[in-house]
Amino acid sequence: MSLPKPPVPTYELELPSTGKTIKYRPFLVKEEKLLLIATETGDDKAVRDAIVDILKACIQTRGVKVESLPMFDLEYIFLRVRAKSVGEEVEMMFTAKDDNETTIPFTLNLESVECIKPEGHDTKVMLTDTAGLIMSYPSMNQFITSQILQKEQTTDEIFDEVIACVDQIFDGDEVWEAKTTPKKDIKEYLEGLTSKQFESIQKFFQTMPKVSHSFTLTNPNTGVESEYTIEGLTNFFG
């Protein structure tokens, strides 16, 4: 008689981008092993493939296209999956800001971490009174590069990411869809902007939603309170 499949719990979460509820399950041991092996090889493609396969397997709701989800959705999902896989509480240590010496222990409940959506953030970037761009969010590629592989990108790679996030370019009533416009034309358009205009595009990325958690700790030696903020997926696991 063959053994039954081990029971695996499922959970629900709301996608920060849409508010849609999806179901997910924790990593399985074989999946964590797959990711560890891929990471140890140093092969970026192997890591990317492993992350995509694992997220697809853990997300139980049909019709969710992992590769198309915004980076902050992926951060949020990955955080929740990891929390249910390895435990919701993480023991961390911080250095007191008032003396830069005293270490303060802190227990972070990963379930309390949310995706912060800054006020005033907009996917429409106005360059003049009548011209601008409609932007889309970085997705799977940027998520893996920055949050999993933790790699610094070159200027050219960052510029390519900006190009990839352009959804539409408009000027008055005329609209150009990025998916039907040659990449080189979009690149020339962006390179033709003034520094101030390009700053408006940079602001879109700087203010887009992100997984973040702020809290206050008290230095036990001085009684001084300081505020701390954790951002970046790997920082939530010590």
N, CA, C and O of each residue as an XYZ file, in Angstrom:
952
protein
N       0.849     -1.194      0.000
C       0.000      0.000      0.000
C       0.892      1.253      0.000
O       1.766      1.399      0.854
N       0.664      2.142     -0.953
C       1.492      3.343     -1.064
C       1.094      4.373      0.003
O      -0.054      4.424      0.446
N       2.075      5.188      0.398
C       1.810      6.213      1.404
C       0.939      7.325      0.828
O       1.023      7.619     -0.364
N       0.099      7.951      1.665
C      -0.711      9.086      1.178
C       0.170     10.325      1.039
O       1.269     10.387      1.590
N      -0.323     11.287      0.311
C       0.399     12.555      0.204
C       0.276     13.307      1.524
O      -0.804     13.331      2.114
N       1.367     13.926      2.006
C       1.281     14.686      3.255
C       0.268     15.824      3.125
O       0.163     16.444      2.067
N      -0.481     16.102      4.203
C      -1.451     17.205      4.147
C      -0.728     18.547      4.107
O       0.178     18.794      4.903
N      -1.126     19.400      3.191
C      -0.499     20.720      3.056
C      -1.577     21.787      3.231
O      -2.557     21.790      2.487
N      -1.419     22.690      4.197
C      -2.429     23.737      4.435
C      -2.414     24.785      3.325
O      -1.404     24.972      2.646
N      -3.542     25.460      3.150
C      -3.610     26.577      2.211
C      -4.070     27.822      2.960
O      -4.772     27.741      3.967
N      -3.657     28.971      2.444
C      -3.969     30.253      3.075
C      -4.444     31.232      2.007
O      -4.364     30.958      0.809
N      -4.939     32.373      2.466
C      -5.396     33.409      1.536
C      -4.671     34.725      1.795
O      -4.277     35.016      2.924
N      -4.502     35.510      0.744
C      -3.975     36.866      0.876
C      -4.564     37.722     -0.232
O      -5.027     37.216     -1.254
N      -4.537     39.028     -0.009
C      -5.002     39.977     -1.020
C      -3.803     40.541     -1.766
O      -2.841     40.994     -1.146
N      -3.852     40.516     -3.085
C      -2.786     41.107     -3.871
C      -2.805     42.622     -3.680
O      -3.844     43.249     -3.883
N      -1.686     43.221     -3.296
C      -1.651     44.676     -3.088
C      -2.063     45.475     -4.319
O      -2.654     46.547     -4.188
N      -1.760     44.970     -5.512
C      -2.021     45.731     -6.737
C      -3.495     45.822     -7.087
O      -3.946     46.838     -7.616
N      -4.253     44.763     -6.793
C      -5.656     44.718     -7.234
C      -6.657     44.484     -6.113
O      -7.849     44.735     -6.286
N      -6.185     44.005     -4.962
C      -7.105     43.657     -3.886
C      -7.746     42.296     -4.085
O      -8.564     41.866     -3.272
N      -7.377     41.611     -5.169
C      -7.927     40.279     -5.448
C      -7.378     39.271     -4.448
O      -6.185     39.281     -4.144
N      -8.249     38.395     -3.935
C      -7.828     37.362     -2.992
C      -7.358     36.121     -3.740
O      -8.051     35.607     -4.618
N      -6.172     35.653     -3.378
C      -5.664     34.413     -3.969
C      -5.347     33.420     -2.857
O      -5.167     33.805     -1.702
N      -5.281     32.153     -3.211
C      -4.916     31.106     -2.259
C      -3.481     30.662     -2.542
O      -3.034     30.638     -3.688
N      -2.772     30.310     -1.463
C      -1.402     29.850     -1.621
C      -1.085     28.808     -0.556
O      -1.808     28.665      0.430
N      -0.022     28.105     -0.768
C       0.458     27.128      0.202
C       1.931     27.389      0.500
O       2.583     28.120     -0.246
N       2.477     26.805      1.582
C       3.906     26.994      1.886
C       4.797     26.260      0.880
O       4.327     25.443      0.088
N       6.105     26.578      0.934
C       7.081     25.796      0.171
C       7.059     24.359      0.666
O       6.840     24.111      1.851
N       7.282     23.422     -0.225
C       7.544     22.043      0.163
C       9.051     21.872      0.323
O       9.828     22.661     -0.215
N       9.460     20.855      1.053
C      10.885     20.615      1.268
C      11.616     20.459     -0.061
O      12.715     20.987     -0.237
N      11.008     19.738     -0.989
C      11.668     19.518     -2.287
C      11.833     20.829     -3.057
O      12.773     20.977     -3.837
N      10.914     21.786     -2.837
C      11.002     23.069     -3.538
C      12.105     23.948     -2.943
O      12.847     24.608     -3.671
N      12.200     23.945     -1.608
C      13.291     24.698     -0.979
C      14.640     24.120     -1.388
O      15.601     24.860     -1.601
N      14.708     22.811     -1.496
C      15.948     22.150     -1.918
C      16.297     22.563     -3.344
O      17.457     22.830     -3.654
N      15.284     22.613     -4.209
C      15.486     23.013     -5.603
C      16.063     24.427     -5.678
O      16.981     24.687     -6.456
N      15.518     25.343     -4.863
C      15.989     26.728     -4.865
C      17.413     26.826     -4.319
O      18.232     27.572     -4.856
N      17.711     26.080     -3.258
C      19.051     26.092     -2.692
C      20.082     25.584     -3.691
O      21.164     26.158     -3.825
N      19.743     24.509     -4.387
C      20.659     23.941     -5.379
C      20.901     24.938     -6.505
O      22.033     25.124     -6.949
N      19.822     25.579     -6.964
C      19.939     26.560     -8.044
C      20.803     27.734     -7.614
O      21.617     28.233     -8.391
N      20.622     28.178     -6.357
C      21.400     29.307     -5.842
C      22.875     28.948     -5.734
O      23.747     29.759     -6.046
N      23.143     27.727     -5.289
C      24.533     27.279     -5.114
C      25.282     27.180     -6.437
O      26.503     27.333     -6.468
N      24.575     26.929     -7.518
C      25.231     26.812     -8.826
C      25.727     28.157     -9.329
O      26.646     28.222    -10.145
N      25.105     29.251     -8.833
C      25.487     30.578     -9.306
C      24.947     30.882    -10.688
O      25.313     31.887    -11.298
N      24.081     30.019    -11.180
C      23.489     30.193    -12.510
C      22.212     31.022    -12.376
O      21.212     30.547    -11.838
N      22.249     32.268    -12.868
C      21.095     33.159    -12.730
C      19.840     32.567    -13.351
O      18.751     32.677    -12.789
N      19.996     31.935    -14.519
C      18.822     31.366    -15.206
C      18.209     30.244    -14.376
O      16.986     30.118    -14.303
N      19.055     29.432    -13.751
C      18.548     28.331    -12.922
C      17.764     28.874    -11.732
O      16.735     28.315    -11.354
N      18.257     29.970    -11.142
C      17.561     30.583    -10.014
C      16.226     31.164    -10.471
O      15.204     30.981     -9.809
N      16.239     31.863    -11.602
C      14.999     32.441    -12.128
C      13.967     31.353    -12.395
O      12.803     31.485    -12.014
N      14.398     30.279    -13.052
C      13.481     29.180    -13.374
C      12.917     28.553    -12.102
O      11.736     28.213    -12.040
N      13.781     28.402    -11.078
C      13.335     27.795     -9.824
C      12.301     28.678     -9.127
O      11.291     28.178     -8.632
N      12.551     29.996     -9.086
C      11.620     30.934     -8.445
C      10.263     30.911     -9.146
O       9.220     30.853     -8.496
N      10.290     30.957    -10.479
C       9.042     30.945    -11.244
C       8.274     29.658    -10.980
O       7.067     29.689    -10.738
N       8.980     28.513    -11.028
C       8.323     27.213    -10.821
C       7.746     27.102     -9.413
O       6.642     26.588     -9.232
N       8.486     27.582     -8.419
C       8.028     27.487     -7.036
C       6.804     28.367     -6.789
O       5.835     27.927     -6.169
N       6.846     29.620     -7.278
C       5.702     30.515     -7.076
C       4.462     29.997     -7.804
O       3.347     30.077     -7.288
N       4.670     29.472     -9.000
C       3.534     28.900     -9.737
C       2.923     27.734     -8.966
O       1.705     27.561     -8.951
N       3.778     26.938     -8.328
C       3.291     25.783     -7.580
C       2.602     26.201     -6.285
O       1.603     25.603     -5.885
N       3.144     27.241     -5.625
C       2.598     27.657     -4.328
C       1.292     28.435     -4.468
O       0.431     28.360     -3.591
N       1.136     29.181     -5.562
C      -0.113     29.911     -5.779
C      -1.162     28.931     -6.286
O      -1.022     28.362     -7.368
N      -2.202     28.743     -5.504
C      -3.209     27.725     -5.805
C      -4.372     28.253     -6.656
O      -5.159     27.470     -7.186
N      -4.475     29.560     -6.784
C      -5.567     30.160     -7.551
C      -5.246     30.108     -9.044
O      -4.175     30.537     -9.474
N      -6.166     29.589     -9.813
C      -5.952     29.488    -11.256
C      -6.019     30.858    -11.931
O      -6.709     31.764    -11.463
N      -5.298     30.988    -13.024
C      -5.374     32.204    -13.826
C      -4.425     33.300    -13.400
O      -4.400     34.364    -14.019
N      -3.626     33.066    -12.339
C      -2.661     34.074    -11.888
C      -1.371     33.890    -12.690
O      -0.719     32.851    -12.588
N      -1.007     34.884    -13.477
C       0.210     34.818    -14.283
C       1.365     35.416    -13.491
O       1.509     36.635    -13.399
N       2.169     34.552    -12.931
C       3.258     34.977    -12.048
C       4.190     35.960    -12.738
O       4.581     36.964    -12.142
N       4.552     35.684    -13.993
C       5.513     36.527    -14.704
C       5.005     37.949    -14.930
O       5.797     38.866    -15.146
N       3.683     38.133    -14.880
C       3.099     39.448    -15.161
C       2.796     40.259    -13.904
O       2.445     41.435    -14.002
N       2.925     39.658    -12.737
C       2.603     40.371    -11.500
C       3.632     41.464    -11.219
O       4.818     41.277    -11.490
N       3.192     42.603    -10.679
C       4.135     43.667    -10.298
C       5.125     43.161     -9.250
O       4.824     42.237     -8.494
N       6.299     43.770     -9.213
C       7.340     43.334     -8.291
C       6.870     43.355     -6.846
O       7.212     42.458     -6.075
N       6.077     44.380     -6.458
C       5.660     44.458     -5.054
C       4.661     43.367     -4.703
O       4.606     42.933     -3.552
N       3.867     42.913     -5.675
C       2.999     41.752     -5.437
C       3.844     40.513     -5.165
O       3.565     39.747     -4.242
N       4.882     40.327     -5.982
C       5.745     39.161     -5.839
C       6.487     39.184     -4.502
O       6.632     38.148     -3.852
N       6.956     40.365     -4.091
C       7.609     40.507     -2.785
C       6.648     40.080     -1.667
O       7.012     39.330     -0.762
N       5.433     40.575     -1.759
C       4.421     40.313     -0.732
C       4.060     38.828     -0.680
O       3.969     38.242      0.399
N       3.856     38.225     -1.853
C       3.534     36.793     -1.907
C       4.682     35.968     -1.355
O       4.478     35.068     -0.540
N       5.904     36.286     -1.809
C       7.076     35.521     -1.384
C       7.267     35.618      0.128
O       7.622     34.635      0.778
N       7.031     36.806      0.685
C       7.151     37.005      2.130
C       6.150     36.141      2.881
O       6.498     35.486      3.864
N       4.910     36.145      2.417
C       3.869     35.360      3.080
C       4.137     33.854      2.954
O       3.943     33.100      3.908
N       4.580     33.429      1.777
C       4.885     32.012      1.572
C       6.024     31.578      2.492
O       5.956     30.525      3.126
N       7.075     32.407      2.556
C       8.209     32.086      3.426
C       7.778     32.049      4.886
O       8.224     31.191      5.647
N       6.900     32.991      5.280
C       6.440     33.044      6.666
C       5.727     31.751      7.053
O       5.958     31.208      8.133
N       4.865     31.265      6.172
C       4.125     30.036      6.449
C       5.015     28.808      6.328
O       4.688     27.742      6.850
N       6.142     28.960      5.639
C       7.043     27.825      5.438
C       8.033     27.660      6.577
O       8.273     26.543      7.035
N       8.620     28.782      7.047
C       9.689     28.698      8.047
C       9.294     29.280      9.400
O      10.068     29.191     10.353
N       8.123     29.867      9.501
C       7.681     30.456     10.766
C       7.391     31.930     10.620
O       8.081     32.638      9.886
N       6.368     32.396     11.319
C       5.919     33.773     11.177
C       6.737     34.762     11.998
O       6.706     35.962     11.723
N       7.468     34.279     13.002
C       8.264     35.180     13.835
C       9.745     35.043     13.513
O      10.269     33.936     13.393
N      10.415     36.193     13.373
C      11.838     36.239     13.071
C      12.536     37.048     14.150
O      12.147     38.180     14.436
N      13.578     36.458     14.754
C      14.364     37.163     15.774
C      15.428     38.013     15.085
O      16.202     37.506     14.273
N      15.465     39.304     15.408
C      16.398     40.222     14.769
C      17.117     41.060     15.816
O      16.664     41.177     16.955
N      18.242     41.641     15.416
C      19.006     42.522     16.300
C      19.243     43.848     15.595
O      19.563     43.881     14.406
N      19.081     44.956     16.344
C      19.294     46.281     15.784
C      20.228     47.070     16.699
O      20.288     46.840     17.907
N      20.949     48.000     16.093
C      21.844     48.869     16.855
C      21.109     50.161     17.193
O      20.509     50.788     16.320
N      21.160     50.557     18.469
C      20.497     51.784     18.908
C      21.054     52.986     18.142
O      22.268     53.146     18.008
N      20.149     53.821     17.646
C      20.572     54.955     16.832
C      21.178     56.089     17.645
O      21.955     56.886     17.119
N      20.828     56.166     18.926
C      21.322     57.303     19.716
C      22.776     57.151     20.150
O      23.479     58.144     20.340
N      23.239     55.867     20.312
C      24.643     55.697     20.708
C      25.442     54.859     19.708
O      26.660     54.723     19.832
N      24.735     54.294     18.705
C      25.386     53.468     17.677
C      26.234     52.346     18.283
O      27.274     51.969     17.743
N      25.770     51.835     19.394
C      26.559     50.820     20.099
C      25.698     49.720     20.699
O      25.967     48.536     20.502
N      24.672     50.110     21.424
C      23.814     49.143     22.105
C      23.006     48.327     21.105
O      22.409     48.884     20.184
N      22.986     47.014     21.282
C      22.170     46.157     20.414
C      20.843     45.872     21.098
O      20.785     45.617     22.301
N      19.782     45.919     20.308
C      18.427     45.739     20.830
C      17.762     44.564     20.107
O      17.664     44.579     18.880
N      17.307     43.555     20.837
C      16.612     42.434     20.198
C      15.196     42.835     19.787
O      14.559     43.660     20.442
N      14.720     42.252     18.711
C      13.371     42.565     18.229
C      12.785     41.326     17.569
O      13.440     40.681     16.751
N      11.550     40.998     17.926
C      10.851     39.875     17.302
C       9.860     40.431     16.290
O       8.897     41.110     16.648
N      10.111     40.132     15.031
C       9.237     40.613     13.959
C       8.237     39.539     13.582
O       8.614     38.414     13.255
N       6.958     39.892     13.629
C       5.911     39.004     13.134
C       5.695     39.324     11.658
O       5.193     40.395     11.318
N       6.070     38.408     10.795
C       5.992     38.646      9.356
C       4.568     38.904      8.880
O       4.362     39.515      7.832
N       3.581     38.439      9.652
C       2.195     38.669      9.272
C       1.808     40.138      9.417
O       0.813     40.579      8.842
N       2.592     40.894     10.185
C       2.288     42.316     10.383
C       2.873     43.194      9.283
O       2.577     44.387      9.220
N       3.696     42.617      8.420
C       4.338     43.385      7.346
C       3.350     43.590      6.205
O       2.717     42.639      5.747
N       3.221     44.815      5.754
C       2.274     45.132      4.695
C       2.978     45.752      3.489
O       4.161     46.088      3.544
N       2.233     45.893      2.417
C       2.726     46.591      1.227
C       2.251     48.041      1.330
O       1.049     48.309      1.323
N       3.185     48.959      1.424
C       2.873     50.377      1.605
C       2.662     51.045      0.250
O       3.482     50.922     -0.659
N       1.528     51.763      0.139
C       1.215     52.471     -1.107
C       1.262     53.974     -0.841
O       0.323     54.522     -0.263
N       2.335     54.651     -1.253
C       2.480     56.088     -0.990
C       1.357     56.911     -1.618
O       0.907     56.611     -2.724
N       0.908     57.942     -0.915
C      -0.117     58.836     -1.452
C       0.444     59.639     -2.622
O       1.613     60.027     -2.623
N      -0.392     59.877     -3.599
C       0.023     60.680     -4.740
C       0.737     59.911     -5.827
O       1.015     60.460     -6.893
N       1.044     58.635     -5.574
C       1.710     57.839     -6.607
C       0.749     57.584     -7.753
O      -0.424     57.289     -7.525
N       1.237     57.695     -8.993
C       0.380     57.549    -10.166
C       1.166     56.896    -11.290
O       2.354     57.170    -11.467
N       0.503     56.032    -12.048
C       1.166     55.403    -13.192
C       1.235     56.354    -14.388
O       1.938     56.084    -15.361
N       0.497     57.473    -14.311
C       0.572     58.477    -15.379
C       1.642     59.493    -15.009
O       1.566     60.142    -13.966
N       2.637     59.621    -15.876
C       3.735     60.560    -15.650
C       3.621     61.685    -16.668
O       3.792     61.461    -17.866
N       3.335     62.881    -16.199
C       3.194     64.026    -17.095
C       4.551     64.690    -17.309
O       5.251     65.019    -16.351
N       4.913     64.883    -18.576
C       6.167     65.542    -18.935
C       5.943     67.018    -19.265
O       6.790     67.869    -18.994
N       4.780     67.300    -19.859
C       4.323     68.669    -20.112
C       2.847     68.701    -19.762
O       2.327     67.731    -19.211
N       2.165     69.786    -20.066
C       0.734     69.877    -19.775
C      -0.084     68.886    -20.597
O      -1.186     68.511    -20.197
N       0.451     68.457    -21.751
C      -0.328     67.594    -22.650
C       0.360     66.283    -23.000
O      -0.277     65.394    -23.567
N       1.643     66.137    -22.677
C       2.397     64.941    -23.078
C       2.909     64.181    -21.863
O       3.200     64.762    -20.817
N       3.009     62.878    -22.028
C       3.515     62.071    -20.927
C       3.538     60.597    -21.249
O       3.471     60.193    -22.410
N       3.633     59.796    -20.195
C       3.702     58.352    -20.356
C       2.774     57.660    -19.352
O       2.488     58.183    -18.275
N       2.322     56.486    -19.737
C       1.644     55.590    -18.810
C       2.640     54.478    -18.515
O       3.122     53.806    -19.426
N       2.943     54.290    -17.237
C       3.962     53.317    -16.859
C       3.329     52.041    -16.304
O       2.228     52.065    -15.755
N       4.040     50.943    -16.455
C       3.671     49.691    -15.798
C       4.768     49.377    -14.783
O       5.844     49.972    -14.829
N       4.502     48.456    -13.879
C       5.456     48.187    -12.809
C       6.477     47.123    -13.206
O       6.177     46.245    -14.015
N       7.691     47.198    -12.636
C       8.667     46.121    -12.840
C       8.045     44.807    -12.382
O       7.264     44.782    -11.431
N       8.390     43.725    -13.059
C       7.767     42.452    -12.714
C       8.814     41.400    -12.351
O       9.783     41.710    -11.657
N       8.634     40.177    -12.804
C       9.427     39.041    -12.344
C      10.936     39.244    -12.474
O      11.680     38.950    -11.538
N      11.391     39.740    -13.612
C      12.826     39.867    -13.841
C      13.491     40.765    -12.794
O      14.529     40.414    -12.232
N      12.877     41.931    -12.539
C      13.439     42.864    -11.567
C      13.331     42.307    -10.150
O      14.227     42.523     -9.334
N      12.262     41.604     -9.853
C      12.071     40.992     -8.534
C      13.201     40.013     -8.224
O      13.781     40.046     -7.138
N      13.506     39.147     -9.182
C      14.549     38.145     -8.959
C      15.924     38.794     -8.891
O      16.741     38.437     -8.042
N      16.181     39.749     -9.782
C      17.492     40.402     -9.812
C      17.796     41.140     -8.513
O      18.877     40.983     -7.945
N      16.835     41.952     -8.040
C      17.103     42.793     -6.876
C      16.827     42.112     -5.544
O      17.558     42.332     -4.579
N      15.773     41.279     -5.473
C      15.368     40.726     -4.184
C      15.882     39.319     -3.918
O      16.056     38.936     -2.761
N      16.126     38.544     -4.965
C      16.603     37.170     -4.763
C      18.105     37.080     -5.001
O      18.846     36.600     -4.144
N      18.552     37.541     -6.166
C      19.983     37.488     -6.477
C      20.752     38.630     -5.820
O      21.969     38.553     -5.650
N      20.018     39.708     -5.446
C      20.610     40.881     -4.794
C      21.777     41.448     -5.605
O      22.857     41.705     -5.073
N      21.538     41.634     -6.879
C      22.590     42.134     -7.768
C      22.413     43.612     -8.048
O      21.298     44.103     -8.222
N      23.529     44.307     -8.089
C      23.526     45.705     -8.507
C      23.454     45.745    -10.027
O      24.166     45.003    -10.704
N      22.597     46.609    -10.566
C      22.467     46.704    -12.008
C      23.307     47.841    -12.569
O      23.520     48.860    -11.913
N      23.782     47.647    -13.800
C      24.530     48.703    -14.468
C      23.562     49.780    -14.932
O      22.348     49.579    -14.930
N      24.109     50.926    -15.330
C      23.268     52.019    -15.820
C      22.445     51.578    -17.023
O      21.264     51.908    -17.128
N      23.071     50.831    -17.930
C      22.359     50.354    -19.120
C      21.229     49.396    -18.740
O      20.150     49.441    -19.331
N      21.476     48.538    -17.763
C      20.448     47.585    -17.335
C      19.273     48.311    -16.684
O      18.115     47.952    -16.899
N      19.580     49.334    -15.889
C      18.509     50.120    -15.262
C      17.690     50.836    -16.324
O      16.463     50.884    -16.243
N      18.376     51.396    -17.327
C      17.675     52.108    -18.400
C      16.790     51.144    -19.187
O      15.686     51.504    -19.597
N      17.273     49.921    -19.397
C      16.471     48.910    -20.090
C      15.218     48.569    -19.289
O      14.160     48.315    -19.866
N      15.335     48.565    -17.949
C      14.174     48.301    -17.098
C      13.143     49.420    -17.230
O      11.938     49.169    -17.244
N      13.631     50.661    -17.326
C      12.723     51.800    -17.507
C      11.971     51.651    -18.820
O      10.756     51.838    -18.875
N      12.705     51.313    -19.882
C      12.078     51.117    -21.194
C      11.012     50.029    -21.125
O       9.927     50.171    -21.688
N      11.339     48.929    -20.419
C      10.408     47.798    -20.312
C       9.133     48.168    -19.561
O       8.098     47.524    -19.735
N       9.204     49.206    -18.725
C       8.040     49.608    -17.925
C       7.185     50.676    -18.595
O       6.155     51.070    -18.048
N       7.592     51.150    -19.768
C       6.770     52.118    -20.508
C       5.623     51.354    -21.169
O       5.849     50.436    -21.957
N       4.404     51.738    -20.842
C       3.218     51.078    -21.392
C       2.662     51.874    -22.578
O       2.303     51.303    -23.608
N       2.596     53.191    -22.418
C       2.103     54.069    -23.485
C       2.869     55.389    -23.449
O       3.365     55.816    -22.406
N       2.949     56.018    -24.613
C       3.442     57.387    -24.724
C       2.323     58.192    -25.384
O       1.767     57.778    -26.402
N       2.000     59.341    -24.799
C       0.917     60.129    -25.388
C       1.331     61.579    -25.543
O       2.170     62.091    -24.801
N       0.733     62.218    -26.511
C       0.955     63.648    -26.749
C      -0.357     64.204    -27.262
O      -0.718     63.999    -28.420
N      -1.073     64.911    -26.394
C      -2.419     65.357    -26.754
C      -3.326     64.154    -26.907
O      -3.421     63.319    -26.007
N      -3.994     64.065    -28.051
C      -4.915     62.953    -28.310
C      -4.223     61.760    -28.957
O      -4.843     60.711    -29.134
N      -2.959     61.902    -29.309
C      -2.238     60.806    -29.949
C      -1.612     59.894    -28.907
O      -1.038     60.350    -27.919
N      -1.737     58.590    -29.151
C      -1.222     57.597    -28.215
C      -0.403     56.547    -28.963
O      -0.825     56.045    -30.005
N       0.773     56.222    -28.422
C       1.619     55.174    -28.984
C       1.744     54.045    -27.964
O       2.195     54.261    -26.840
N       1.346     52.854    -28.362
C       1.433     51.695    -27.485
C       2.854     51.135    -27.518
O       3.415     50.915    -28.592
N       3.428     50.906    -26.349
C       4.805     50.415    -26.283
C       4.956     49.041    -26.934
O       5.987     48.746    -27.539
N       3.920     48.198    -26.807
C       4.026     46.843    -27.347
C       4.093     46.806    -28.862
O       4.525     45.809    -29.440
N       3.665     47.896    -29.521
C       3.732     47.945    -30.983
C       4.757     48.964    -31.478
O       4.827     49.255    -32.672
N       5.554     49.505    -30.549
C       6.570     50.497    -30.896
C       7.953     49.882    -30.714
O       8.222     49.289    -29.669
N       8.830     50.005    -31.696
C      10.181     49.445    -31.560
C      10.888     49.964    -30.313
O      10.782     51.141    -29.970
N      11.606     49.075    -29.646
C      12.313     49.433    -28.420
C      13.282     50.588    -28.644
O      13.432     51.457    -27.785
N      13.945     50.592    -29.814
C      14.918     51.647    -30.094
C      14.250     53.020    -30.178
O      14.857     54.035    -29.838
N      12.995     53.042    -30.635
C      12.270     54.318    -30.712
C      11.924     54.839    -29.319
O      11.996     56.039    -29.055
N      11.543     53.905    -28.421
C      11.247     54.305    -27.045
C      12.522     54.794    -26.367
O      12.501     55.770    -25.617
N      13.630     54.109    -26.636
C      14.911     54.510    -26.056
C      15.287     55.916    -26.520
O      15.716     56.743    -25.714
N      15.128     56.187    -27.807
C      15.441     57.514    -28.339
C      14.546     58.578    -27.713
O      14.998     59.686    -27.423
N      13.269     58.237    -27.505
C      12.330     59.174    -26.893
C      12.795     59.527    -25.482
O      12.829     60.700    -25.110
N      13.153     58.509    -24.699
C      13.579     58.749    -23.318
C      14.898     59.512    -23.264
O      15.085     60.379    -22.411
N      15.803     59.189    -24.170
C      17.094     59.882    -24.198
C      16.941     61.334    -24.639
O      17.824     62.159    -24.404
N      15.812     61.637    -25.280
C      15.558     63.003    -25.734
C      14.882     63.877    -24.695
O      14.624     65.054    -24.947
N      14.590     63.311    -23.521
C      13.958     64.090    -22.452
C      14.995     64.956    -21.735
O      16.187     64.650    -21.746
N      14.536     66.022    -21.122
C      15.418     66.822    -20.277
C      15.630     66.070    -18.963
O      14.868     65.161    -18.633
N      16.660     66.450    -18.221
C      16.937     65.800    -16.938
C      15.749     65.950    -15.984
O      15.424     65.019    -15.247
N      15.109     67.107    -15.996
C      13.963     67.350    -15.119
C      12.786     66.458    -15.498
O      12.091     65.938    -14.625
N      12.560     66.281    -16.811
C      11.481     65.409    -17.258
C      11.760     63.958    -16.862
O      10.854     63.235    -16.447
N      13.010     63.544    -16.993
C      13.360     62.159    -16.646
C      13.228     61.928    -15.144
O      12.959     60.810    -14.704
N      13.418     62.986    -14.362
C      13.234     62.876    -12.914
C      11.793     62.500    -12.571
O      11.543     61.825    -11.573
N      10.848     62.941    -13.405
C       9.431     62.597    -13.179
C       9.221     61.100    -13.330
O       8.416     60.502    -12.616
N       9.956     60.493    -14.271
C       9.868     59.045    -14.458
C      10.537     58.331    -13.289
O      10.026     57.327    -12.792
N      11.687     58.853    -12.851
C      12.377     58.258    -11.710
C      11.504     58.298    -10.461
O      11.529     57.373     -9.649
N      10.727     59.379    -10.308
C       9.845     59.513     -9.153
C       8.795     58.399     -9.137
O       8.400     57.924     -8.072
N       8.347     57.988    -10.325
C       7.385     56.889    -10.420
C       7.951     55.640     -9.739
O       7.245     54.971     -8.985
N       9.228     55.324    -10.002
C       9.855     54.140     -9.421
C      10.149     54.329     -7.935
O      10.022     53.393     -7.146
N      10.537     55.528     -7.565
C      10.883     55.810     -6.172
C       9.672     55.749     -5.246
O       9.809     55.439     -4.063
N       8.485     56.046     -5.781
C       7.284     56.112     -4.943
C       6.331     54.942     -5.152
O       5.241     54.928     -4.581
N       6.727     53.957     -5.966
C       5.803     52.852     -6.208
C       5.653     52.004     -4.941
O       6.543     52.017     -4.090
N       4.552     51.274     -4.801
C       4.311     50.475     -3.601
C       5.474     49.539     -3.299
O       6.146     49.059     -4.213
N       5.710     49.280     -2.014
C       6.801     48.385     -1.625
C       6.487     47.737     -0.285
O       5.753     48.288      0.535
N       7.051     46.568     -0.084
C       6.908     45.869      1.180
C       7.806     46.558      2.191
O       9.020     46.646      2.007
N       7.192     47.046      3.264
C       7.937     47.848      4.235
C       7.298     47.705      5.619
O       6.091     47.495      5.743
N       8.129     47.820      6.648
C       7.603     47.738      8.017
C       8.378     48.699      8.913
O       9.604     48.628      8.988
N       7.661     49.601      9.596
C       8.276     50.556     10.510
C       7.879     50.247     11.948
O       6.760     49.809     12.213
N       8.797     50.478     12.861
C       8.536     50.190     14.277
C       9.487     51.024     15.135
O      10.459     51.589     14.633
N       9.198     51.093     16.421
C      10.001     51.869     17.361
C      10.655     50.950     18.393
O      10.014     50.045     18.928
N      11.930     51.193     18.664
C      12.656     50.447     19.686
C      13.247     51.420     20.696
O      13.597     52.551     20.360
N      13.351     50.959     21.941
C      13.904     51.783     23.010
C      15.263     51.266     23.446
O      15.421     50.080     23.736
N      16.243     52.158     23.492
C      17.567     51.799     23.980
C      17.455     51.510     25.478
O      17.116     52.413     26.243
N      17.729     50.275     25.919
C      17.561     49.936     27.349
C      18.522     50.681     28.276
O      18.284     50.783     29.479
N      19.606     51.198     27.703
C      20.600     51.894     28.523
C      20.313     53.382     28.694
O      20.689     53.983     29.701
N      19.640     53.975     27.700
C      19.404     55.424     27.741
C      17.927     55.800     27.783
O      17.577     56.933     28.114
N      17.061     54.842     27.444
C      15.630     55.129     27.415
C      15.193     55.913     26.195
O      14.035     56.321     26.104
N      16.108     56.134     25.246
C      15.792     56.890     24.037
C      15.110     55.990     23.006
O      15.581     54.889     22.718
N      13.989     56.477     22.452
C      13.267     55.738     21.418
C      13.746     56.161     20.028
O      14.040     57.332     19.787
N      13.817     55.194     19.126
C      14.195     55.469     17.737
C      13.298     54.658     16.820
O      12.859     53.560     17.164
N      13.033     55.222     15.637
C      12.198     54.519     14.663
C      13.066     53.802     13.640
O      14.093     54.318     13.199
N      12.632     52.608     13.274
C      13.352     51.785     12.304
C      12.394     51.391     11.186
O      11.188     51.264     11.402
N      12.939     51.201      9.999
C      12.145     50.744      8.865
C      12.908     49.640      8.142
O      14.086     49.788      7.817
N      12.211     48.529      7.896
C      12.810     47.417      7.146
C      12.198     47.411      5.755
O      10.976     47.430      5.607
N      13.043     47.386      4.743
C      12.610     47.271      3.360
C      13.546     46.304      2.647
O      14.675     46.091      3.086
N      13.086     45.730      1.564
C      13.919     44.764      0.850
C      13.673     43.385      1.401
O      13.869     43.148      2.593
N      13.247     42.470      0.556
C      12.758     41.161      0.986
C      13.729     40.419      1.902
O      13.314     39.883      2.930
N      15.024     40.379      1.545
C      15.979     39.582      2.334
C      16.156     40.151      3.734
O      16.523     39.410      4.646
N      15.909     41.434      3.932
C      16.090     42.028      5.258
C      15.041     41.576      6.267
O      15.206     41.771      7.471
N      13.969     40.977      5.779
C      12.923     40.508      6.691
C      13.226     39.138      7.285
O      12.461     38.614      8.094
N      14.366     38.562      6.866
C      14.708     37.240      7.382
C      16.040     37.246      8.119
O      16.773     36.257      8.150
N      16.327     38.435      8.726
C      17.548     38.547      9.511
C      18.742     38.821      8.622
O      19.863     38.946      9.115
